[in-house]
Amino acid sequence: MPGIIIDRDRCKGCETCVEACPQQIIAMSKEINAKGYFYARVDDPFRCLGCRICAIVCPDVAIEVLSEGVQYSLFEY
């Protein structure tokens, strides 16, 4: 099962990952991080596909996706 790790203190709350997630499992927290931003959090980690789109679109490199087993890569043809 894949897992998403979001570094709450690196997140600036741009919500890019929220919009990009195909499963709609990332949402903004109601708490504020050390920089004064509402940070992203994972609502339902069991529905994560491990697609890594959230980590790819994050401009602050605040998201890491861990998975075991087969890892698929997206290629443009």
Biopython code that builds the backbone (N, CA, C, O; Angstrom):
import numpy as np
from Bio.PDB.StructureBuilder import StructureBuilder

atoms = [
    (1, "MET", "N", (0.842, -1.176, 0.000)),
    (1, "MET", "CA", (0.000, 0.000, 0.000)),
    (1, "MET", "C", (0.892, 1.246, 0.000)),
    (1, "MET", "O", (1.794, 1.351, 0.831)),
    (2, "PRO", "N", (0.661, 2.170, -0.898)),
    (2, "PRO", "CA", (1.448, 3.403, -0.937)),
    (2, "PRO", "C", (1.143, 4.299, 0.251)),
    (2, "PRO", "O", (0.077, 4.213, 0.860)),
    (3, "GLY", "N", (2.083, 5.142, 0.560)),
    (3, "GLY", "CA", (1.891, 6.097, 1.639)),
    (3, "GLY", "C", (2.377, 7.467, 1.229)),
    (3, "GLY", "O", (3.375, 7.590, 0.519)),
    (4, "ILE", "N", (1.684, 8.490, 1.667)),
    (4, "ILE", "CA", (2.051, 9.860, 1.346)),
    (4, "ILE", "C", (2.583, 10.529, 2.603)),
    (4, "ILE", "O", (1.946, 10.501, 3.656)),
    (5, "ILE", "N", (3.757, 11.127, 2.476)),
    (5, "ILE", "CA", (4.340, 11.889, 3.577)),
    (5, "ILE", "C", (4.408, 13.346, 3.130)),
    (5, "ILE", "O", (5.058, 13.669, 2.136)),
    (6, "ILE", "N", (3.738, 14.216, 3.866)),
    (6, "ILE", "CA", (3.742, 15.641, 3.555)),
    (6, "ILE", "C", (4.501, 16.368, 4.659)),
    (6, "ILE", "O", (4.137, 16.296, 5.832)),
    (7, "ASP", "N", (5.555, 17.065, 4.265)),
    (7, "ASP", "CA", (6.337, 17.864, 5.210)),
    (7, "ASP", "C", (5.564, 19.156, 5.469)),
    (7, "ASP", "O", (5.605, 20.086, 4.664)),
    (8, "ARG", "N", (4.875, 19.204, 6.576)),
    (8, "ARG", "CA", (3.962, 20.308, 6.856)),
    (8, "ARG", "C", (4.663, 21.656, 6.954)),
    (8, "ARG", "O", (4.058, 22.688, 6.663)),
    (9, "ASP", "N", (5.927, 21.662, 7.357)),
    (9, "ASP", "CA", (6.634, 22.932, 7.485)),
    (9, "ASP", "C", (7.203, 23.431, 6.155)),
    (9, "ASP", "O", (7.565, 24.603, 6.043)),
    (10, "ARG", "N", (7.286, 22.564, 5.156)),
    (10, "ARG", "CA", (7.722, 22.980, 3.816)),
    (10, "ARG", "C", (6.556, 23.452, 2.963)),
    (10, "ARG", "O", (6.745, 24.229, 2.026)),
    (11, "CYS", "N", (5.372, 22.996, 3.274)),
    (11, "CYS", "CA", (4.178, 23.299, 2.471)),
    (11, "CYS", "C", (3.798, 24.761, 2.627)),
    (11, "CYS", "O", (3.740, 25.280, 3.742)),
    (12, "LYS", "N", (3.535, 25.436, 1.485)),
    (12, "LYS", "CA", (3.109, 26.837, 1.534)),
    (12, "LYS", "C", (1.620, 27.002, 1.259)),
    (12, "LYS", "O", (1.130, 28.125, 1.139)),
    (13, "GLY", "N", (0.891, 25.879, 1.158)),
    (13, "GLY", "CA", (-0.559, 25.936, 1.018)),
    (13, "GLY", "C", (-1.056, 26.375, -0.333)),
    (13, "GLY", "O", (-2.099, 27.024, -0.414)),
    (14, "CYS", "N", (-0.351, 26.048, -1.401)),
    (14, "CYS", "CA", (-0.761, 26.489, -2.743)),
    (14, "CYS", "C", (-1.939, 25.680, -3.297)),
    (14, "CYS", "O", (-2.568, 26.096, -4.269)),
    (15, "GLU", "N", (-2.238, 24.542, -2.695)),
    (15, "GLU", "CA", (-3.357, 23.665, -3.059)),
    (15, "GLU", "C", (-3.210, 23.002, -4.427)),
    (15, "GLU", "O", (-4.186, 22.464, -4.950)),
    (16, "THR", "N", (-2.030, 23.027, -5.011)),
    (16, "THR", "CA", (-1.802, 22.376, -6.295)),
    (16, "THR", "C", (-1.992, 20.867, -6.179)),
    (16, "THR", "O", (-2.563, 20.244, -7.075)),
    (17, "CYS", "N", (-1.526, 20.285, -5.100)),
    (17, "CYS", "CA", (-1.667, 18.839, -4.895)),
    (17, "CYS", "C", (-3.126, 18.444, -4.688)),
    (17, "CYS", "O", (-3.541, 17.366, -5.112)),
    (18, "VAL", "N", (-3.899, 19.301, -4.045)),
    (18, "VAL", "CA", (-5.323, 19.032, -3.808)),
    (18, "VAL", "C", (-6.056, 18.932, -5.143)),
    (18, "VAL", "O", (-6.876, 18.036, -5.344)),
    (19, "GLU", "N", (-5.755, 19.854, -6.048)),
    (19, "GLU", "CA", (-6.400, 19.864, -7.354)),
    (19, "GLU", "C", (-5.914, 18.722, -8.250)),
    (19, "GLU", "O", (-6.668, 18.237, -9.094)),
    (20, "ALA", "N", (-4.658, 18.286, -8.075)),
    (20, "ALA", "CA", (-4.065, 17.281, -8.954)),
    (20, "ALA", "C", (-4.399, 15.846, -8.561)),
    (20, "ALA", "O", (-4.309, 14.951, -9.402)),
    (21, "CYS", "N", (-4.773, 15.606, -7.332)),
    (21, "CYS", "CA", (-4.996, 14.235, -6.860)),
    (21, "CYS", "C", (-6.228, 13.604, -7.528)),
    (21, "CYS", "O", (-7.339, 14.110, -7.370)),
    (22, "PRO", "N", (-6.041, 12.506, -8.271)),
    (22, "PRO", "CA", (-7.184, 11.883, -8.946)),
    (22, "PRO", "C", (-8.163, 11.211, -7.979)),
    (22, "PRO", "O", (-9.328, 11.018, -8.324)),
    (23, "GLN", "N", (-7.713, 10.859, -6.794)),
    (23, "GLN", "CA", (-8.565, 10.219, -5.799)),
    (23, "GLN", "C", (-9.204, 11.215, -4.827)),
    (23, "GLN", "O", (-10.040, 10.835, -4.007)),
    (24, "GLN", "N", (-8.812, 12.486, -4.918)),
    (24, "GLN", "CA", (-9.345, 13.535, -4.032)),
    (24, "GLN", "C", (-9.151, 13.194, -2.555)),
    (24, "GLN", "O", (-10.072, 13.349, -1.753)),
    (25, "ILE", "N", (-7.948, 12.728, -2.198)),
    (25, "ILE", "CA", (-7.685, 12.354, -0.806)),
    (25, "ILE", "C", (-6.822, 13.372, -0.073)),
    (25, "ILE", "O", (-6.579, 13.225, 1.125)),
    (26, "ILE", "N", (-6.355, 14.404, -0.776)),
    (26, "ILE", "CA", (-5.551, 15.445, -0.142)),
    (26, "ILE", "C", (-6.433, 16.669, 0.060)),
    (26, "ILE", "O", (-7.155, 17.087, -0.846)),
    (27, "ALA", "N", (-6.364, 17.235, 1.258)),
    (27, "ALA", "CA", (-7.145, 18.424, 1.587)),
    (27, "ALA", "C", (-6.271, 19.381, 2.394)),
    (27, "ALA", "O", (-5.188, 19.016, 2.851)),
    (28, "MET", "N", (-6.748, 20.583, 2.558)),
    (28, "MET", "CA", (-6.002, 21.562, 3.343)),
    (28, "MET", "C", (-6.380, 21.442, 4.815)),
    (28, "MET", "O", (-7.544, 21.253, 5.168)),
    (29, "SER", "N", (-5.367, 21.558, 5.657)),
    (29, "SER", "CA", (-5.565, 21.458, 7.097)),
    (29, "SER", "C", (-6.179, 22.746, 7.639)),
    (29, "SER", "O", (-6.089, 23.800, 7.009)),
    (30, "LYS", "N", (-6.786, 22.655, 8.783)),
    (30, "LYS", "CA", (-7.326, 23.834, 9.450)),
    (30, "LYS", "C", (-6.294, 24.420, 10.410)),
    (30, "LYS", "O", (-6.540, 25.445, 11.045)),
    (31, "GLU", "N", (-5.132, 23.762, 10.512)),
    (31, "GLU", "CA", (-4.037, 24.235, 11.366)),
    (31, "GLU", "C", (-3.028, 24.995, 10.513)),
    (31, "GLU", "O", (-3.011, 24.868, 9.289)),
    (32, "ILE", "N", (-2.201, 25.775, 11.168)),
    (32, "ILE", "CA", (-1.191, 26.577, 10.481)),
    (32, "ILE", "C", (0.187, 26.008, 10.797)),
    (32, "ILE", "O", (0.458, 25.599, 11.926)),
    (33, "ASN", "N", (1.069, 25.988, 9.771)),
    (33, "ASN", "CA", (2.431, 25.480, 9.984)),
    (33, "ASN", "C", (3.341, 26.594, 10.501)),
    (33, "ASN", "O", (2.876, 27.694, 10.801)),
    (34, "ALA", "N", (4.637, 26.306, 10.603)),
    (34, "ALA", "CA", (5.601, 27.259, 11.150)),
    (34, "ALA", "C", (5.738, 28.521, 10.294)),
    (34, "ALA", "O", (6.100, 29.579, 10.809)),
    (35, "LYS", "N", (5.450, 28.418, 8.985)),
    (35, "LYS", "CA", (5.543, 29.571, 8.092)),
    (35, "LYS", "C", (4.269, 30.417, 8.086)),
    (35, "LYS", "O", (4.242, 31.498, 7.498)),
    (36, "GLY", "N", (3.225, 29.927, 8.737)),
    (36, "GLY", "CA", (1.965, 30.668, 8.788)),
    (36, "GLY", "C", (0.977, 30.305, 7.695)),
    (36, "GLY", "O", (0.046, 31.064, 7.426)),
    (37, "TYR", "N", (1.170, 29.142, 7.053)),
    (37, "TYR", "CA", (0.280, 28.695, 5.977)),
    (37, "TYR", "C", (-0.576, 27.525, 6.439)),
    (37, "TYR", "O", (-0.171, 26.753, 7.307)),
    (38, "PHE", "N", (-1.748, 27.401, 5.860)),
    (38, "PHE", "CA", (-2.528, 26.187, 6.029)),
    (38, "PHE", "C", (-1.874, 25.146, 5.126)),
    (38, "PHE", "O", (-1.713, 25.386, 3.930)),
    (39, "TYR", "N", (-1.502, 24.013, 5.668)),
    (39, "TYR", "CA", (-0.747, 23.015, 4.914)),
    (39, "TYR", "C", (-1.655, 21.877, 4.430)),
    (39, "TYR", "O", (-2.766, 21.695, 4.927)),
    (40, "ALA", "N", (-1.154, 21.122, 3.454)),
    (40, "ALA", "CA", (-1.892, 19.993, 2.904)),
    (40, "ALA", "C", (-1.804, 18.797, 3.853)),
    (40, "ALA", "O", (-0.804, 18.604, 4.545)),
    (41, "ARG", "N", (-2.863, 18.007, 3.868)),
    (41, "ARG", "CA", (-2.884, 16.790, 4.678)),
    (41, "ARG", "C", (-3.620, 15.700, 3.902)),
    (41, "ARG", "O", (-4.361, 15.990, 2.963)),
    (42, "VAL", "N", (-3.413, 14.455, 4.298)),
    (42, "VAL", "CA", (-4.046, 13.321, 3.623)),
    (42, "VAL", "C", (-5.283, 12.916, 4.409)),
    (42, "VAL", "O", (-5.199, 12.631, 5.604)),
    (43, "ASP", "N", (-6.435, 12.890, 3.736)),
    (43, "ASP", "CA", (-7.696, 12.521, 4.383)),
    (43, "ASP", "C", (-7.868, 11.012, 4.512)),
    (43, "ASP", "O", (-8.172, 10.516, 5.597)),
    (44, "ASP", "N", (-7.680, 10.289, 3.433)),
    (44, "ASP", "CA", (-7.927, 8.846, 3.416)),
    (44, "ASP", "C", (-6.760, 8.134, 2.734)),
    (44, "ASP", "O", (-6.837, 7.850, 1.538)),
    (45, "PRO", "N", (-5.689, 7.842, 3.459)),
    (45, "PRO", "CA", (-4.482, 7.269, 2.836)),
    (45, "PRO", "C", (-4.702, 5.887, 2.223)),
    (45, "PRO", "O", (-3.911, 5.474, 1.375)),
    (46, "PHE", "N", (-5.731, 5.172, 2.613)),
    (46, "PHE", "CA", (-5.974, 3.830, 2.085)),
    (46, "PHE", "C", (-6.471, 3.855, 0.639)),
    (46, "PHE", "O", (-6.409, 2.837, -0.051)),
    (47, "ARG", "N", (-6.959, 4.998, 0.176)),
    (47, "ARG", "CA", (-7.420, 5.127, -1.212)),
    (47, "ARG", "C", (-6.326, 5.594, -2.162)),
    (47, "ARG", "O", (-6.573, 5.742, -3.358)),
    (48, "CYS", "N", (-5.120, 5.827, -1.647)),
    (48, "CYS", "CA", (-4.009, 6.315, -2.471)),
    (48, "CYS", "C", (-3.589, 5.260, -3.488)),
    (48, "CYS", "O", (-3.397, 4.093, -3.148)),
    (49, "LEU", "N", (-3.448, 5.691, -4.744)),
    (49, "LEU", "CA", (-3.032, 4.804, -5.826)),
    (49, "LEU", "C", (-1.518, 4.732, -5.971)),
    (49, "LEU", "O", (-1.000, 3.818, -6.613)),
    (50, "GLY", "N", (-0.814, 5.675, -5.388)),
    (50, "GLY", "CA", (0.631, 5.732, -5.536)),
    (50, "GLY", "C", (1.062, 6.322, -6.868)),
    (50, "GLY", "O", (2.159, 6.026, -7.342)),
    (51, "CYS", "N", (0.234, 7.141, -7.476)),
    (51, "CYS", "CA", (0.522, 7.698, -8.805)),
    (51, "CYS", "C", (1.615, 8.765, -8.775)),
    (51, "CYS", "O", (2.232, 9.052, -9.801)),
    (52, "ARG", "N", (1.855, 9.349, -7.606)),
    (52, "ARG", "CA", (2.888, 10.361, -7.399)),
    (52, "ARG", "C", (2.606, 11.706, -8.079)),
    (52, "ARG", "O", (3.500, 12.549, -8.157)),
    (53, "ILE", "N", (1.412, 11.916, -8.559)),
    (53, "ILE", "CA", (1.096, 13.186, -9.206)),
    (53, "ILE", "C", (1.213, 14.340, -8.207)),
    (53, "ILE", "O", (1.681, 15.422, -8.560)),
    (54, "CYS", "N", (0.794, 14.112, -6.980)),
    (54, "CYS", "CA", (0.876, 15.157, -5.956)),
    (54, "CYS", "C", (2.322, 15.591, -5.726)),
    (54, "CYS", "O", (2.607, 16.782, -5.599)),
    (55, "ALA", "N", (3.233, 14.618, -5.673)),
    (55, "ALA", "CA", (4.648, 14.919, -5.457)),
    (55, "ALA", "C", (5.263, 15.611, -6.668)),
    (55, "ALA", "O", (6.142, 16.460, -6.522)),
    (56, "ILE", "N", (4.804, 15.250, -7.859)),
    (56, "ILE", "CA", (5.341, 15.838, -9.086)),
    (56, "ILE", "C", (4.944, 17.310, -9.210)),
    (56, "ILE", "O", (5.761, 18.138, -9.613)),
    (57, "VAL", "N", (3.703, 17.639, -8.868)),
    (57, "VAL", "CA", (3.226, 19.015, -9.041)),
    (57, "VAL", "C", (3.582, 19.936, -7.880)),
    (57, "VAL", "O", (3.414, 21.150, -7.999)),
    (58, "CYS", "N", (4.058, 19.410, -6.781)),
    (58, "CYS", "CA", (4.378, 20.236, -5.609)),
    (58, "CYS", "C", (5.604, 21.117, -5.896)),
    (58, "CYS", "O", (6.699, 20.593, -6.102)),
    (59, "PRO", "N", (5.433, 22.440, -5.912)),
    (59, "PRO", "CA", (6.561, 23.328, -6.215)),
    (59, "PRO", "C", (7.578, 23.416, -5.083)),
    (59, "PRO", "O", (8.702, 23.868, -5.303)),
    (60, "ASP", "N", (7.207, 22.994, -3.884)),
    (60, "ASP", "CA", (8.101, 23.091, -2.732)),
    (60, "ASP", "C", (8.747, 21.765, -2.355)),
    (60, "ASP", "O", (9.473, 21.691, -1.363)),
    (61, "VAL", "N", (8.495, 20.732, -3.126)),
    (61, "VAL", "CA", (9.021, 19.382, -2.875)),
    (61, "VAL", "C", (8.716, 18.977, -1.426)),
    (61, "VAL", "O", (9.585, 18.479, -0.711)),
    (62, "ALA", "N", (7.478, 19.201, -1.016)),
    (62, "ALA", "CA", (7.056, 18.905, 0.344)),
    (62, "ALA", "C", (6.356, 17.553, 0.459)),
    (62, "ALA", "O", (5.980, 17.144, 1.557)),
    (63, "ILE", "N", (6.175, 16.847, -0.680)),
    (63, "ILE", "CA", (5.427, 15.593, -0.666)),
    (63, "ILE", "C", (6.313, 14.455, -1.154)),
    (63, "ILE", "O", (7.007, 14.571, -2.164)),
    (64, "GLU", "N", (6.272, 13.349, -0.406)),
    (64, "GLU", "CA", (6.991, 12.138, -0.783)),
    (64, "GLU", "C", (5.985, 10.990, -0.780)),
    (64, "GLU", "O", (5.194, 10.852, 0.153)),
    (65, "VAL", "N", (6.020, 10.179, -1.815)),
    (65, "VAL", "CA", (5.115, 9.038, -1.917)),
    (65, "VAL", "C", (5.952, 7.765, -1.836)),
    (65, "VAL", "O", (6.858, 7.545, -2.639)),
    (66, "LEU", "N", (5.630, 6.941, -0.858)),
    (66, "LEU", "CA", (6.333, 5.683, -0.657)),
    (66, "LEU", "C", (5.452, 4.538, -1.113)),
    (66, "LEU", "O", (4.252, 4.517, -0.836)),
    (67, "SER", "N", (6.048, 3.589, -1.810)),
    (67, "SER", "CA", (5.273, 2.419, -2.220)),
    (67, "SER", "C", (6.195, 1.211, -2.307)),
    (67, "SER", "O", (7.402, 1.338, -2.513)),
    (68, "GLU", "N", (5.603, 0.057, -2.149)),
    (68, "GLU", "CA", (6.329, -1.202, -2.247)),
    (68, "GLU", "C", (5.809, -1.964, -3.449)),
    (68, "GLU", "O", (4.671, -1.763, -3.873)),
    (69, "GLY", "N", (6.626, -2.822, -3.990)),
    (69, "GLY", "CA", (6.182, -3.629, -5.118)),
    (69, "GLY", "C", (6.482, -2.961, -6.439)),
    (69, "GLY", "O", (7.521, -2.321, -6.596)),
    (70, "VAL", "N", (5.584, -3.106, -7.380)),
    (70, "VAL", "CA", (5.764, -2.578, -8.719)),
    (70, "VAL", "C", (5.620, -1.057, -8.707)),
    (70, "VAL", "O", (4.675, -0.512, -8.135)),
    (71, "GLN", "N", (6.568, -0.388, -9.344)),
    (71, "GLN", "CA", (6.501, 1.054, -9.458)),
    (71, "GLN", "C", (6.316, 1.407, -10.923)),
    (71, "GLN", "O", (7.115, 1.006, -11.769)),
    (72, "TYR", "N", (5.283, 2.143, -11.218)),
    (72, "TYR", "CA", (4.990, 2.535, -12.584)),
    (72, "TYR", "C", (5.477, 3.959, -12.821)),
    (72, "TYR", "O", (5.379, 4.812, -11.939)),
    (73, "SER", "N", (5.992, 4.205, -13.995)),
    (73, "SER", "CA", (6.439, 5.540, -14.378)),
    (73, "SER", "C", (5.564, 6.048, -15.508)),
    (73, "SER", "O", (5.137, 5.276, -16.366)),
    (74, "LEU", "N", (5.302, 7.324, -15.508)),
    (74, "LEU", "CA", (4.512, 7.934, -16.556)),
    (74, "LEU", "C", (5.436, 8.487, -17.623)),
    (74, "LEU", "O", (6.385, 9.208, -17.313)),
    (75, "PHE", "N", (5.169, 8.159, -18.865)),
    (75, "PHE", "CA", (5.989, 8.635, -19.976)),
    (75, "PHE", "C", (5.102, 9.326, -20.995)),
    (75, "PHE", "O", (3.980, 8.888, -21.249)),
    (76, "GLU", "N", (5.602, 10.402, -21.575)),
    (76, "GLU", "CA", (4.898, 11.051, -22.672)),
    (76, "GLU", "C", (5.434, 10.497, -23.977)),
    (76, "GLU", "O", (6.646, 10.402, -24.167)),
    (77, "TYR", "N", (4.544, 10.136, -24.862)),
    (77, "TYR", "CA", (4.958, 9.611, -26.159)),
    (77, "TYR", "C", (4.651, 10.602, -27.236)),
    (77, "TYR", "O", (4.925, 10.345, -28.409)),
]
sb = StructureBuilder()
sb.init_structure("model")
sb.init_model(0)
sb.init_chain("A")
sb.init_seg("    ")
for serial, (resi, resn, name, xyz) in enumerate(atoms, 1):
    if name == "N":
        sb.init_residue(resn, " ", resi, " ")
    sb.init_atom(name, np.array(xyz, "f"), 0.0, 1.0, " ", f" {name:<3s}", serial, name[0])
structure = sb.get_structure()
